Amino acid sequence: MQATDTGRALQRAAVAVGVVLLLAFLIVHFTKSHAEHALARDTQAVASAAPTVDVVVVHRTAGAGTLTLPGETAAWYESTIYARVSGYVAKWYVDIGDHVKAGGLLATIDTPELDAELAAARAKLQVAQAQVKVRQADAQFASSTYVRWRDSPKGVVSEQEREDKKAGDATAAAELEAARAQVSLDQADVDRLSAFEQFKRVTAPYAGTIIERRVDIGNLVTAGSSASTTLLYRMAQDDPIRVFVEVPQSAAAELMRVGVPAQIATNDPAGQVISGAITRTSDAIDPQARTFRVEVDIPNPDRRLVPGLYVQVAFQLHNSGMSQVPAAALVFKSGGPKVAVVSPDGTVRFRDVTIGRDDGDRVELSSGVSNDDRLVLNISNQIVDGDKVLVSGDERPVSGIAMREQ
C-alpha cells in the first residue's frame, strides 16, 4: 500500500514539472515573438521616417567683409654662398643666427695650388718682360743696320743685300710686338689669379642674417655651385620682409591692386597685428589653382618676423550684396553648383546657383537663393528632389518649427 502511494506521488510530481516547463516555454515564446514584432514595427517606422538634416538660414552680407587668407613670409634677399676658389677652410667667423654687415668677413680659405699658380704666372711675366728688352735691342740694331744699307750709294752694296736688311728690320719689329703681346697676355693671367686671391676671403654680399653654415676648419671646398659642390653659407636679409599670399580669383577685382590695406597676424602669444599694404601682384591667374599671388612688404627692424613663417593676412572687402552661405551647403553636379532648399512643408528642392565669390569655408552666391531660405548642409546623396526631411533636433517636419542656424 505504501509503495502505491509513493508511485502516485512521483507521477503527480512529474506532471507538475511538465506543466511548469510548458508554461515557461510558452512565456519565452510569446515574449520573443512580441519583441520581434516590436522590432519589426520600429524598423519599419525608422525606414519610412524622413531623414534628419542640418540646415542654415541664408543672410545677405552687410557692410564691409573681411577676407582672411594664409600667407608666408619670405626674405627680402636670400643667397647661397659657395666658394669661388678651391682649397681648405682656414677659419670661419660667423655662425647661424649671426647678423653681419655688407662686406663682413665670413671665412678664409687656404689655396696652396692657387698661390703656386700665381707665383708661376708672375715669374712667367718677368721672363716675358725681359724678352721684350731683348727684342727691343734686336729691333734697334736691325733698324740702324737697315738705315745704313738703305742710304749706301748704289753700286757699293747689292740690291739683294739691301732688301735682306729691310726684311731683317721688319722681322725684328714684329718679334718686338709679339714679345710685348706676350707680356700683356702674361699680365692678364697674373691679374686673373690675383683676382681669385681676393676670393680667399669669403665676405657677405649685403647686411643680413646667417641662416645656415656648412663649413668647418680643414674642410676641402671646391670652386663652383654644381650639384656636387657643398655650399658654405646661406644668408638672408629680413628687413624689410615680404609676405606672399595666394588669393582666390573671386577677389581679383578688389585685391589685384597695389595699395590695398592688409593686416598681418602671427600665432605668437602676444597676438600683435602688423599693418601693411599690397606692394605688388602677379597680375595673372594661375590656371591650375585659380589663384593669384599678392605681396605685402613690411618693415621688420626688430626681426620679429623670420623667413618661412606662417601668418594670417586679412583684407577688407567692400559689401557685395550677395548671399553668404557655408561651402558645405553647395552640391556640385554635372549641371553645375546647386543648393538643397527646404520648403515650409519639409520638402527638399534643388536649385541652381551662381558662385560670386569663394572665400574657402564660406561662399557668396550671386543668384539662386533668397534671404531667409533654408539650406541643407552636407546633404546625403540618397536624398533626391521632392523628398521629405526632418530638421536635426526635432522629430516633426520642418513646417512650423524653429530651424537651427549653423
C-alpha positions as CSV (number, residue, x, y, z in Angstrom):
1,M,0.0,0.0,0.0
2,Q,2.8,2.4,0.9
3,A,4.6,1.7,-2.4
4,T,1.4,2.5,-4.4
5,D,1.2,5.9,-2.7
6,T,4.9,6.7,-3.4
7,G,4.4,5.9,-7.1
8,R,1.3,8.1,-7.3
9,A,3.2,11.0,-5.7
10,L,6.0,10.6,-8.2
11,Q,3.6,10.7,-11.1
12,R,1.9,13.9,-9.7
13,A,5.4,15.5,-9.3
14,A,6.3,14.6,-12.9
15,V,3.1,16.1,-14.2
16,A,3.7,19.3,-12.2
17,V,7.2,19.6,-13.6
18,G,5.9,19.1,-17.2
19,V,3.3,21.8,-16.7
20,V,5.9,24.2,-15.3
21,L,8.2,23.6,-18.3
22,L,5.3,24.0,-20.7
23,L,4.3,27.3,-19.1
24,A,8.0,28.5,-19.2
25,F,8.3,27.6,-22.9
26,L,5.0,29.4,-23.7
27,I,6.1,32.5,-21.8
28,V,9.5,32.7,-23.5
29,H,8.0,32.1,-26.9
30,F,5.3,34.8,-26.6
31,T,7.9,37.2,-25.1
32,K,10.3,36.6,-28.0
33,S,7.5,36.9,-30.6
34,H,6.3,40.1,-29.1
35,A,9.9,41.6,-29.1
36,E,10.4,40.5,-32.8
37,H,7.1,42.2,-33.8
38,A,8.0,45.3,-31.9
39,L,11.5,45.4,-33.5
40,A,9.9,45.0,-37.0
41,R,7.5,47.8,-36.3
42,D,10.3,50.1,-35.1
43,T,12.5,49.2,-38.1
44,Q,9.7,49.9,-40.5
45,A,9.0,53.2,-38.7
46,V,12.6,54.2,-38.9
47,A,12.9,53.2,-42.6
48,S,9.7,55.1,-43.5
49,A,10.6,58.2,-41.5
50,A,12.0,61.3,-43.2
51,P,15.8,61.7,-42.9
52,T,17.2,64.2,-40.4
53,V,19.3,67.1,-41.8
54,D,21.1,70.2,-40.5
55,V,20.1,73.5,-42.1
56,V,21.4,77.0,-42.3
57,V,19.5,80.3,-43.0
58,V,20.6,82.5,-45.9
59,H,21.6,86.0,-44.9
60,R,22.7,88.9,-47.0
61,T,26.2,90.3,-46.3
62,A,26.1,93.6,-44.5
63,G,28.9,96.2,-44.5
64,A,32.5,95.5,-45.5
65,G,33.6,92.0,-45.1
66,T,37.0,90.6,-44.1
67,L,38.8,88.1,-46.3
68,T,41.4,86.2,-44.2
69,L,43.9,84.1,-46.0
70,P,47.1,82.1,-45.1
71,G,50.4,83.7,-46.0
72,E,54.1,83.0,-45.8
73,T,56.9,85.3,-45.0
74,A,60.0,85.4,-47.3
75,A,63.3,87.2,-47.0
76,W,64.0,90.4,-49.0
77,Y,67.1,88.7,-50.3
78,E,68.2,85.1,-49.7
79,S,71.6,84.0,-51.0
80,T,73.5,80.7,-51.1
81,I,77.3,81.4,-50.8
82,Y,79.7,79.0,-52.4
83,A,83.5,79.0,-52.6
84,R,84.9,80.9,-55.6
85,V,88.3,79.2,-55.2
86,S,89.3,75.7,-54.3
87,G,91.3,75.0,-51.1
88,Y,90.9,74.3,-47.4
89,V,88.9,76.3,-44.9
90,A,91.4,78.1,-42.7
91,K,88.9,79.7,-40.4
92,W,85.2,80.6,-40.2
93,Y,84.0,83.7,-38.3
94,V,80.2,83.6,-38.1
95,D,77.6,81.0,-37.3
96,I,73.8,80.6,-37.7
97,G,71.8,83.5,-36.3
98,D,74.7,86.0,-36.5
99,H,73.9,89.3,-38.1
100,V,76.6,90.5,-40.5
101,K,77.2,93.8,-42.3
102,A,77.8,94.1,-46.0
103,G,81.4,93.0,-46.8
104,G,81.7,91.4,-43.4
105,L,84.3,88.5,-43.3
106,L,82.6,85.1,-43.1
107,A,85.5,82.7,-43.6
108,T,89.0,82.4,-45.1
109,I,90.3,79.7,-47.4
110,D,93.9,78.4,-47.8
111,T,94.7,77.9,-51.5
112,P,98.1,76.4,-52.0
113,E,97.5,75.5,-55.6
114,L,96.3,79.0,-56.5
115,D,99.3,80.5,-54.7
116,A,101.6,78.4,-56.7
117,E,99.9,79.2,-60.0
118,L,100.1,82.9,-59.1
119,A,103.8,82.7,-58.3
120,A,104.4,80.8,-61.6
121,A,102.4,83.4,-63.6
122,R,104.4,86.3,-62.1
123,A,107.7,84.5,-62.9
124,K,106.5,84.0,-66.5
125,L,105.6,87.7,-66.7
126,Q,109.1,88.6,-65.6
127,V,110.5,86.4,-68.3
128,A,108.3,88.0,-70.9
129,Q,109.3,91.5,-69.8
130,A,112.9,90.5,-70.1
131,Q,112.3,89.1,-73.6
132,V,110.8,92.4,-74.6
133,K,114.0,94.2,-73.7
134,V,116.0,91.6,-75.8
135,R,113.6,92.2,-78.7
136,Q,113.9,96.0,-78.3
137,A,117.7,95.7,-78.6
138,D,117.4,93.4,-81.7
139,A,114.9,95.8,-83.3
140,Q,117.1,98.8,-82.7
141,F,120.1,97.1,-84.2
142,A,118.2,95.8,-87.2
143,S,116.7,99.3,-87.8
144,S,120.1,101.1,-87.7
145,T,121.6,98.4,-90.0
146,Y,118.8,98.8,-92.5
147,V,119.2,102.6,-92.4
148,R,123.0,102.3,-93.2
149,W,122.4,99.9,-96.1
150,R,119.5,101.8,-97.4
151,D,121.5,105.1,-97.6
152,S,124.6,103.5,-99.1
153,P,125.4,104.7,-102.7
154,K,124.3,102.5,-105.5
155,G,126.9,100.0,-106.6
156,V,128.5,99.8,-103.1
157,V,126.0,97.2,-101.9
158,S,123.8,95.0,-103.9
159,E,120.1,95.4,-104.0
160,Q,119.6,91.9,-102.7
161,E,121.6,92.7,-99.5
162,R,119.7,96.0,-99.1
163,E,116.3,94.1,-99.3
164,D,117.7,91.5,-96.8
165,K,118.4,94.2,-94.2
166,K,115.0,95.7,-94.8
167,A,113.4,92.3,-94.1
168,G,115.5,91.8,-91.0
169,D,114.3,95.2,-89.7
170,A,110.7,94.2,-90.3
171,T,111.2,90.8,-88.6
172,A,112.8,92.4,-85.5
173,A,109.9,94.9,-85.2
174,A,107.4,92.1,-85.5
175,E,109.2,90.0,-82.9
176,L,109.2,93.0,-80.5
177,E,105.4,93.4,-80.9
178,A,105.0,89.7,-80.3
179,A,107.1,90.0,-77.1
180,R,105.0,92.9,-75.9
181,A,101.8,91.0,-76.7
182,Q,103.1,88.1,-74.6
183,V,103.7,90.5,-71.7
184,S,100.1,91.7,-72.0
185,L,98.9,88.1,-72.0
186,D,101.0,87.1,-69.0
187,Q,100.0,90.3,-67.2
188,A,96.3,89.3,-67.8
189,D,97.0,85.9,-66.3
190,V,98.6,87.4,-63.2
191,D,95.6,89.8,-62.8
192,R,93.2,86.9,-63.1
193,L,94.9,84.9,-60.5
194,S,95.3,87.9,-58.3
195,A,91.6,88.5,-58.5
196,F,91.0,84.9,-57.4
197,E,93.3,85.6,-54.5
198,Q,90.7,88.1,-53.2
199,F,88.1,85.2,-53.0
200,K,90.2,83.6,-50.3
201,R,88.2,85.9,-48.1
202,V,84.6,84.9,-48.2
203,T,82.5,88.1,-47.4
204,A,78.8,88.9,-47.1
205,P,77.2,90.4,-50.2
206,Y,74.8,92.5,-48.1
207,A,73.8,93.1,-44.5
208,G,71.7,90.2,-43.2
209,T,71.4,87.1,-41.0
210,I,73.3,83.8,-41.4
211,I,70.6,81.0,-41.6
212,E,72.9,78.1,-42.4
213,R,76.5,77.1,-42.1
214,R,78.0,74.1,-43.8
215,V,81.8,74.6,-43.3
216,D,84.3,73.8,-40.6
217,I,88.0,74.3,-40.3
218,G,90.0,71.9,-42.6
219,N,87.1,71.2,-44.9
220,L,88.1,70.8,-48.6
221,V,86.0,73.2,-50.7
222,T,85.7,73.3,-54.4
223,A,85.1,76.3,-56.5
224,G,81.7,76.4,-58.2
225,S,78.0,75.9,-57.5
226,S,77.2,72.5,-59.1
227,A,75.1,69.8,-57.5
228,S,78.2,68.1,-56.2
229,T,79.6,71.2,-54.6
230,T,79.0,71.9,-50.9
231,L,77.7,75.4,-50.0
232,L,79.5,77.4,-47.4
233,Y,76.7,79.6,-46.0
234,R,73.1,80.6,-46.6
235,M,72.1,84.1,-45.5
236,A,69.0,86.3,-45.8
237,Q,68.1,89.9,-45.5
238,D,64.9,90.1,-43.3
239,D,64.4,93.8,-43.0
240,P,62.2,94.6,-44.8
241,I,60.4,91.3,-45.2
242,R,58.0,90.0,-47.8
243,V,54.6,88.4,-47.2
244,F,53.2,86.2,-50.0
245,V,49.5,85.4,-50.2
246,E,47.6,83.2,-52.7
247,V,44.3,85.0,-53.3
248,P,41.3,83.2,-55.0
249,Q,40.3,84.6,-58.3
250,S,36.9,85.7,-57.0
251,A,38.7,88.5,-55.1
252,A,40.7,89.7,-58.1
253,A,38.6,92.8,-58.8
254,E,39.4,94.2,-55.3
255,L,42.8,92.7,-54.4
256,M,44.6,92.7,-57.7
257,R,45.6,96.3,-57.0
258,V,48.6,98.0,-55.3
259,G,47.9,99.8,-52.1
260,V,45.1,97.7,-50.6
261,P,45.5,97.7,-46.8
262,A,46.3,94.4,-45.1
263,Q,46.6,93.2,-41.5
264,I,49.2,90.5,-40.8
265,A,48.8,88.4,-37.7
266,T,51.1,85.6,-36.3
267,N,50.4,82.8,-33.9
268,D,52.6,84.3,-31.2
269,P,51.1,84.6,-27.7
270,A,51.3,88.4,-27.9
271,G,48.9,88.4,-30.8
272,Q,50.2,91.6,-32.3
273,V,48.9,92.6,-35.7
274,I,51.1,94.4,-38.2
275,S,49.6,96.8,-40.7
276,G,50.7,96.8,-44.3
277,A,49.5,97.2,-47.9
278,I,49.7,95.2,-51.1
279,T,53.0,96.2,-52.8
280,R,52.7,94.2,-56.0
281,T,50.6,91.4,-57.5
282,S,51.2,88.8,-60.2
283,D,48.6,90.4,-62.5
284,A,47.8,86.9,-63.7
285,I,45.6,83.9,-62.5
286,D,47.3,80.5,-62.0
287,P,45.3,78.3,-64.4
288,Q,45.8,75.3,-62.1
289,A,44.9,76.7,-58.7
290,R,42.7,79.6,-59.9
291,T,44.6,82.0,-57.6
292,F,46.9,84.9,-58.0
293,R,49.8,86.0,-55.8
294,V,50.0,89.3,-53.9
295,E,53.0,90.6,-52.0
296,V,52.9,92.7,-48.9
297,D,56.2,94.4,-47.9
298,I,56.5,95.4,-44.3
299,P,59.4,96.8,-42.2
300,N,61.0,94.4,-39.8
301,P,63.6,96.3,-37.8
302,D,63.2,94.2,-34.6
303,R,63.3,91.0,-36.7
304,R,60.1,89.8,-35.1
305,L,59.2,88.1,-38.4
306,V,61.5,85.5,-39.8
307,P,61.5,84.0,-43.3
308,G,59.2,81.0,-43.8
309,L,56.8,82.0,-41.1
310,Y,53.1,81.1,-41.4
311,V,50.9,84.1,-40.9
312,Q,47.2,85.1,-41.4
313,V,46.6,88.1,-43.7
314,A,43.3,89.9,-43.5
315,F,41.9,92.1,-46.3
316,Q,38.9,94.4,-46.0
317,L,36.4,93.8,-48.9
318,H,33.5,96.1,-49.9
319,N,29.9,95.0,-49.4
320,S,29.0,92.8,-52.3
321,G,25.3,92.5,-51.5
322,M,25.4,88.8,-52.3
323,S,24.1,85.9,-50.1
324,Q,26.7,84.3,-48.0
325,V,26.4,80.6,-47.1
326,P,28.8,77.9,-45.8
327,A,30.6,75.9,-48.5
328,A,29.0,72.8,-47.0
329,A,25.6,73.9,-48.4
330,L,26.8,73.5,-52.0
331,V,26.2,70.4,-54.1
332,F,28.3,70.0,-57.2
333,K,26.6,68.1,-60.0
334,S,27.1,67.8,-63.7
335,G,24.8,70.8,-64.3
336,G,26.8,73.0,-62.0
337,P,26.7,74.0,-58.4
338,K,23.3,73.6,-56.6
339,V,21.8,74.0,-53.1
340,A,19.1,72.0,-51.4
341,V,16.3,74.3,-50.2
342,V,13.9,73.1,-47.5
343,S,10.4,74.4,-48.1
344,P,7.9,75.1,-45.2
345,D,6.3,71.7,-45.7
346,G,9.6,69.9,-45.3
347,T,10.2,69.1,-49.0
348,V,13.7,69.4,-50.4
349,R,14.1,71.3,-53.7
350,F,17.4,71.6,-55.6
351,R,18.2,75.0,-57.1
352,D,20.9,76.1,-59.5
353,V,23.1,78.8,-58.0
354,T,25.9,81.1,-59.3
355,I,29.0,81.5,-57.2
356,G,30.1,85.1,-57.0
357,R,33.0,84.8,-54.5
358,D,34.6,81.8,-52.9
359,D,36.3,82.6,-49.6
360,G,37.2,79.0,-48.8
361,D,34.9,77.9,-45.9
362,R,32.2,80.4,-47.0
363,V,30.8,81.2,-50.4
364,E,28.8,84.2,-51.7
365,L,26.1,83.4,-54.2
366,S,25.0,86.0,-56.7
367,S,21.9,84.1,-57.8
368,G,19.7,81.1,-56.9
369,V,18.8,81.8,-53.3
370,S,16.8,84.4,-51.4
371,N,17.1,85.9,-47.9
372,D,15.8,83.5,-45.2
373,D,16.0,80.5,-47.5
374,R,16.8,77.3,-45.5
375,L,19.6,75.2,-47.0
376,V,20.6,71.7,-46.1
377,L,24.2,71.2,-45.0
378,N,26.3,68.2,-46.2
379,I,23.2,66.7,-47.8
380,S,23.3,62.9,-48.4
381,N,23.4,61.7,-52.0
382,Q,20.4,59.4,-51.1
383,I,18.1,62.5,-50.8
384,V,16.6,63.5,-54.1
385,D,14.5,66.4,-55.2
386,G,11.0,66.2,-53.6
387,D,12.0,64.1,-50.6
388,K,10.6,65.0,-47.1
389,V,13.2,65.7,-44.4
390,L,13.3,66.5,-40.6
391,V,15.4,69.2,-39.1
392,S,18.1,68.0,-36.6
393,G,16.8,68.3,-33.0
394,D,13.1,67.8,-33.8
395,E,11.1,64.9,-34.8
396,R,8.5,66.8,-36.8
397,P,8.7,68.1,-40.4
398,V,10.3,71.4,-41.0
399,S,7.0,73.2,-41.3
400,G,6.1,75.2,-38.1
401,I,9.4,74.6,-36.2
402,A,12.4,76.8,-35.5
403,M,15.4,75.9,-37.5
404,R,19.0,75.6,-36.2
405,E,21.4,78.0,-37.8
406,Q,24.9,76.7,-38.2
